[in-house]
C-alpha cells in the first residue's frame, strides 16, 4: 500500500497544480470570455481544490494504514469525481460544452462515496 500512498499524494499535488492553473487562466480572462456564467466555474474550482486536498489525505492515510482497499477505492473515487464533476463544469464554463452534463451528478456521487470509504477505511484499520 506504500505505493498507493505515493500515488495518491502525487495525484493530489498534481490536481492542486491543475486547480491553480485553471484558476489563474480564468482570473486573466475577461468575464465575457467565459462561455457561461460563473455559476459553473466557481463550484468546479471549490470542489477541485477540496478534493485535491482529499487525495493527499487519502495518501497520508494509506501510508499510515497499510493495505486498505477502502482507502484505495476512496482515492480513485476522488479522482473520478474530480474529472466528472469539476471537469464537466470546466467544460461548460470555458467552452460552453454541455453534452456531458449528465455525468456531473455521478461525479458528486463519487465524491460522497470517496469520503465515506475514507471514513470506513480509517475506522477499520
Secondary structure, DSSP 8 states (H G I E B T S, - for coil): -HHHHHHHHHHHHHHHHHHHHHHHHHHTS-GGGSSS-HHHHHHHHHHHHHHHHHHHHHHHHHHHSTT-HHHHHHHHHHHHHIIIIIHHHHHHHHH---TTGGGHHHHHHHHHHHHHHHHHHHHH-
